[in-house]
Amino acid sequence: MEKVTYADVLRSPGTIPLYIAAFLARIPMMAVPLVLTLLVVEGLDRSYGEAGIVAAAETLGAGLGAPWRGRLIDRLGVRRALIPSIAVLLVVYPLAAMATYAWLLPLAFVAGLFLAPVHSIVRVSLSTNLPASHHRSAFALDSVMAEASFIIGPAAAGVMVVQASPQAALLTVAGTVGIGLLILWWLDPPTRSADHVDTPHQPGFGWVTRDLAFLFLVSAGAMVALMATDLGIIAVLRELDAIGLVGVVYLGWGFSSLVGGLVYGSRSASIRPTYLLLAMGLLTIPVGVAHAPWTLALASIPAGLLCAPIMTSCSEYIARLTDETRRGEAMGWQASAFTVGGALGAPVIGSSIDLWGAAAGFAVGGGIAVLIAVASFLGQRLPRAGDAGSSHLWNRVTASTPPDR
């Protein structure tokens, strides 16, 4: 098999502008939860609990909106799918900056519901514009850039809140997102390959095979493991009275994900998402035994190395298991799976920390990820009457991947 490099991906027409536009849109989008929290706490002088409710409203809207936003990409293309998001961005965020707490709740929900489907747009366009042999490297590069956005966005927003105000930060975030979306609208990346032949539209969820459903479950499990590390790091540093070092530990964790994504994308063979989730869960469980900030930073690196790879692997297999006419919706459901995993995992992990200490957060979150990985691994292999189509498609996917996965 010919080895595909990142240079091969970047040389493909339209790829670099697509990455740049997505990067510009994602940096402020990653900052939205932090800015909303500070807007409630600092701008409206309310509690962190009330800020959590606003964040939950935005998360609920995003989870509900991602699949149908992805479906619009499949049916209408990028430009027409982005118009509602741009319109809501120009109206809702300025209103949110002036709103009372009672009005901020529905505005946050609407903002989430119409959140621009950047993840779906990028993955769909890459999967249709590039040959299948390039998908691993292309998705890995996108995951790495998303991780970089996660590192830069909240930090920049935090500085802006301190230097100006939460309201100014929210308006700046909205304006920056708008610039990225307008660039995407102008680029209008393709969502169909040149040789694709449209098939009759299949209503409902008949296109969701068993293996695809398990991939969504694995995606949710990955977010549970990430949430365990996210909350666990804060809890450990609070126990050690070293919360001021949270940025340093997060930087090491995020950087390890960048390295892991680049290494995975340069491989010539895929690794099944279930295997990666199993490894991530097992490596997350013992992180909480760290009893010093520097050991915590080091202990989070092994699991961090798998963050970007598992996101890449899930997208790679979803792209292979779905027809182009449904790929945007599939990527939207994956985004919803991430949201659901984080939304359900956070209270369970947080309660575990409250009851048994910071180490329990890592153990519980990692343990849930392990259980999901094992259940998915076994479920994909159980024979089931009437599932021949899914099995045939899965065999085709695995047959196209070298046996060293």
C-alpha positions in Angstrom: 0.0 0.0 0.0 1.4 3.4 -0.9 2.1 5.6 2.1 0.1 8.8 2.3 1.8 11.8 3.9 0.4 15.0 5.2 2.0 16.8 2.2 -0.2 14.7 -0.1 -3.3 15.9 1.8 -2.3 19.5 1.8 -1.5 19.5 -1.9 -5.1 18.5 -2.8 -7.0 21.5 -4.2 -9.0 23.4 -1.7 -7.7 21.5 1.4 -5.6 24.3 3.0 -8.3 27.0 2.7 -10.8 24.5 4.2 -8.5 23.8 7.2 -7.9 27.6 7.7 -11.6 28.5 7.6 -12.5 25.7 10.0 -9.6 26.7 12.4 -10.8 30.3 12.5 -14.4 29.2 13.2 -13.5 26.7 15.8 -11.2 28.8 18.0 -14.0 31.1 19.2 -16.5 28.3 19.2 -14.4 26.4 21.7 -14.5 29.6 23.8 -18.3 29.9 23.9 -18.9 27.7 27.0 -16.3 29.6 29.0 -17.6 33.0 27.9 -21.2 32.1 28.7 -20.1 30.9 32.2 -18.2 34.2 32.9 -21.1 36.2 31.5 -23.4 34.7 34.0 -21.0 34.8 37.0 -19.2 38.1 36.3 -21.6 40.0 34.1 -24.9 39.0 35.7 -23.5 38.3 39.2 -25.1 34.9 39.4 -23.9 31.5 40.8 -21.8 28.9 39.0 -24.8 26.6 39.3 -26.9 29.0 37.3 -24.1 29.3 34.8 -24.1 25.5 34.5 -27.8 25.6 33.6 -27.1 28.0 30.8 -24.3 25.8 29.6 -26.6 22.8 29.7 -29.2 24.7 27.6 -26.6 25.5 25.0 -25.4 21.8 25.1 -28.9 20.5 24.7 -29.5 22.7 21.7 -26.3 21.6 20.1 -27.0 17.9 20.7 -30.5 18.2 19.1 -29.3 20.4 16.3 -26.2 18.6 15.0 -28.0 15.8 13.1 -30.5 18.0 11.2 -27.8 20.5 10.5 -25.8 17.7 9.0 -28.8 16.6 7.0 -29.1 20.1 5.5 -25.5 19.7 4.3 -26.4 16.5 2.6 -29.5 17.9 0.9 -28.7 21.5 0.3 -25.0 21.9 0.2 -22.7 24.0 2.4 -23.9 27.5 1.5 -27.6 27.0 2.1 -26.9 25.0 5.2 -24.8 27.8 6.7 -27.3 30.6 6.1 -29.5 29.9 9.2 -26.4 29.6 11.4 -25.0 32.9 10.2 -28.4 34.6 10.6 -28.8 33.3 14.2 -25.2 34.3 15.0 -25.9 37.9 14.0 -29.1 38.1 16.0 -28.8 35.8 19.1 -25.3 36.7 20.4 -25.8 40.5 20.5 -29.1 39.8 22.3 -27.4 37.5 24.7 -24.8 40.1 25.6 -27.6 42.4 26.7 -30.1 39.8 28.1 -31.2 39.1 31.7 -30.6 35.7 33.1 -34.2 34.5 32.3 -33.8 35.5 28.6 -30.2 34.1 28.4 -31.5 30.5 28.9 -33.7 30.3 25.7 -31.1 32.3 23.8 -28.4 29.8 24.7 -30.6 27.0 23.6 -31.3 28.6 20.2 -27.6 29.4 19.8 -26.8 25.7 20.3 -29.6 24.5 18.1 -28.3 26.5 15.2 -24.6 26.0 16.0 -22.7 25.9 12.7 -21.9 22.2 11.7 -18.2 22.9 11.2 -17.2 19.4 12.2 -19.7 17.8 9.7 -18.7 20.3 6.9 -15.0 19.6 7.2 -15.3 15.8 7.5 -17.8 15.5 4.7 -15.8 17.7 2.4 -12.5 15.9 3.1 -14.1 12.5 2.6 -15.6 13.4 -0.7 -12.8 15.5 -2.1 -10.0 13.1 -1.2 -9.5 9.4 -2.0 -10.2 6.9 0.8 -6.4 6.3 1.2 -6.1 9.9 2.3 -8.9 10.0 4.9 -6.8 8.9 7.9 -4.2 11.6 7.4 -6.8 14.2 6.5 -9.0 13.5 9.5 -6.0 13.3 11.8 -4.8 16.7 10.7 -8.3 18.1 11.3 -8.4 16.5 14.8 -5.0 18.1 15.6 -6.2 21.5 14.5 -9.4 21.1 16.5 -7.2 20.3 19.6 -5.1 23.4 18.9 -8.4 25.4 18.8 -9.3 23.9 22.1 -6.0 25.1 23.6 -6.1 28.6 22.1 -9.8 29.5 22.2 -10.7 29.4 26.0 -7.3 30.9 26.9 -7.8 33.9 24.6 -11.4 34.4 25.7 -10.3 34.3 29.3 -7.8 37.1 28.7 -10.4 39.1 26.8 -12.9 38.8 29.7 -10.3 40.1 32.1 -9.1 42.9 29.9 -12.5 44.1 28.6 -15.8 42.4 29.8 -17.8 39.2 29.3 -20.2 41.1 27.0 -17.3 42.3 24.8 -15.8 38.9 24.8 -19.1 37.3 23.7 -19.5 39.8 20.8 -15.9 39.3 19.7 -16.4 35.5 19.8 -19.5 35.9 17.7 -17.8 38.2 15.2 -14.8 35.8 14.8 -17.1 32.8 14.3 -18.9 34.8 11.7 -15.7 35.5 9.8 -14.8 31.8 9.7 -18.4 30.9 8.6 -18.3 33.5 5.8 -15.0 32.1 4.6 -16.6 28.6 4.5 -19.6 30.0 2.7 -17.4 31.6 0.1 -15.3 28.4 -0.3 -18.4 26.3 -0.7 -16.5 23.0 -0.3 -18.0 20.1 -2.2 -20.1 17.5 -0.4 -20.3 15.0 -3.3 -17.4 13.4 -5.2 -17.3 14.0 -8.9 -18.1 10.4 -9.8 -20.9 10.0 -7.3 -24.3 8.7 -8.5 -27.2 9.7 -6.4 -29.3 6.8 -5.0 -32.9 7.0 -4.0 -33.4 8.8 -0.6 -34.0 6.3 2.2 -36.4 7.8 4.8 -36.0 7.3 8.5 -33.0 5.5 10.1 -32.8 2.5 7.8 -29.3 3.7 6.8 -28.0 3.3 10.4 -26.4 -0.1 10.5 -25.6 -1.9 13.7 -21.9 -1.2 13.3 -22.6 2.5 12.7 -24.7 2.6 15.9 -21.8 1.1 17.9 -19.5 3.8 16.4 -21.7 6.5 17.8 -21.7 4.7 21.2 -17.8 4.6 21.1 -17.8 8.3 20.3 -19.9 8.9 23.4 -17.6 6.7 25.4 -14.5 8.7 24.2 -16.1 11.9 25.5 -16.8 10.2 28.9 -13.1 9.4 29.2 -12.1 12.9 28.2 -14.6 14.4 30.7 -13.0 12.2 33.4 -9.6 13.7 32.7 -11.0 17.2 32.3 -12.8 17.2 35.7 -10.3 15.0 37.4 -7.3 17.3 36.7 -9.2 20.2 38.3 -10.2 18.1 41.3 -6.7 16.8 41.9 -5.1 20.2 41.7 -7.8 21.6 44.1 -6.9 18.8 46.6 -3.2 19.7 46.2 -4.0 23.5 46.5 -2.3 24.0 43.2 -5.2 25.1 41.0 -3.0 27.8 39.5 -1.1 25.2 37.6 -4.2 23.9 35.7 -3.1 25.7 32.5 0.3 23.9 32.6 -1.3 20.5 33.1 -3.9 21.1 30.4 -1.2 22.3 28.0 0.7 19.0 28.4 -2.5 17.0 28.0 -3.5 18.9 24.9 0.0 18.8 23.4 0.1 15.0 23.9 -3.2 14.7 21.9 -1.6 16.8 19.1 1.4 14.4 19.0 -0.9 11.3 19.1 -3.0 12.7 16.2 0.0 13.4 14.0 1.5 9.9 14.7 -1.8 8.2 14.0 -2.4 10.1 10.8 1.0 9.1 9.5 0.2 5.4 9.9 -0.5 3.2 6.9 -3.2 1.2 8.8 -6.3 2.0 10.8 -6.9 1.1 14.4 -10.4 0.2 15.3 -12.1 2.8 17.5 -13.1 0.1 20.1 -9.4 -0.8 20.6 -8.5 2.8 21.1 -11.4 3.4 23.5 -10.4 0.4 25.5 -6.8 1.6 25.7 -7.9 5.1 26.6 -10.2 3.9 29.4 -7.5 1.7 30.9 -4.9 4.5 30.8 -7.4 7.0 32.3 -8.2 4.9 35.4 -4.9 5.2 37.2 -4.2 8.9 36.5 -5.8 9.9 39.8 -3.1 8.3 41.9 -0.8 11.2 41.1 0.0 13.2 44.3 1.9 16.1 42.8 1.2 18.5 39.9 4.1 17.3 37.9 3.2 13.6 38.3 -0.4 14.5 37.3 0.9 16.2 34.2 3.0 13.2 33.3 0.3 10.7 34.2 -2.3 12.4 31.8 0.0 12.1 28.8 -0.6 8.4 27.9 -4.4 8.8 27.7 -3.9 12.2 26.1 -2.0 10.6 23.2 -5.2 8.7 22.3 -7.6 11.7 22.2 -7.1 12.9 18.6 -6.6 9.3 17.3 -9.9 8.0 18.6 -11.7 11.0 17.1 -10.0 10.4 13.8 -10.6 6.7 13.8 -14.3 7.1 14.5 -14.8 9.6 11.7 -12.8 7.4 9.3 -15.0 4.4 9.9 -18.2 6.5 9.8 -17.1 7.9 6.4 -16.5 4.4 5.1 -19.8 3.0 6.5 -22.1 5.7 5.1 -23.1 6.7 1.6 -22.2 10.3 0.6 -25.9 11.2 0.6 -26.0 10.6 4.4 -22.5 11.4 5.5 -23.3 14.9 6.8 -26.1 13.6 8.9 -23.9 10.7 10.2 -21.2 13.2 11.2 -23.9 15.2 12.9 -25.0 12.2 14.9 -21.4 11.7 15.9 -21.3 15.3 17.1 -24.4 14.6 19.1 -22.9 11.4 20.5 -19.9 13.5 21.8 -22.4 15.9 23.3 -24.5 13.2 25.0 -21.4 11.5 26.3 -20.1 14.7 27.9 -23.6 15.7 29.2 -24.3 12.3 30.8 -20.7 11.6 31.9 -20.1 15.0 33.7 -22.6 14.6 36.5 -21.7 10.9 37.1 -18.0 11.7 37.3 -18.6 14.9 39.3 -20.7 13.0 41.9 -18.0 10.3 42.1 -15.4 13.1 42.9 -17.7 14.5 45.6 -18.2 11.1 47.2 -14.8 9.5 47.0 -12.3 12.1 45.9 -10.5 13.2 42.8 -9.0 9.7 42.0 -12.6 8.3 41.7 -13.4 10.7 38.8 -10.6 9.1 36.7 -11.5 5.6 37.8 -15.3 5.9 37.1 -14.9 7.7 33.8 -12.2 5.4 32.6 -14.2 2.4 33.8 -17.3 3.5 31.9 -15.2 3.9 28.7 -13.8 0.4 29.2 -17.3 -1.1 29.6 -18.5 0.7 26.5 -15.5 -0.5 24.5 -16.0 -4.2 25.6 -19.8 -4.0 24.9 -19.2 -2.5 21.5 -16.5 -5.0 20.6 -18.7 -8.0 21.5 -21.9 -6.4 20.0 -20.3 -5.9 16.6 -19.5 -9.6 16.4 -22.8 -11.1 17.6 -24.6 -12.6 14.5 -28.1 -11.2 14.0 -30.8 -12.2 11.6 -31.5 -9.6 9.0 -28.3 -7.7 9.5 -26.5 -9.1 6.5 -26.1 -5.7 4.9 -24.3 -4.3 7.9 -22.0 -7.4 8.2 -21.2 -7.3 4.5 -20.3 -3.6 4.7 -18.2 -4.1 7.8 -16.3 -6.9 6.1 -15.6 -4.6 3.2 -14.3 -1.9 5.5 -12.0 -4.3 7.4 -10.9 -5.9 4.2 -9.7 -2.6 2.9 -7.5 -2.1 6.0 -4.2 -4.0 6.5 -4.4 -6.8 9.1 -2.1 -5.1 11.6 -4.9 -3.0 13.1 
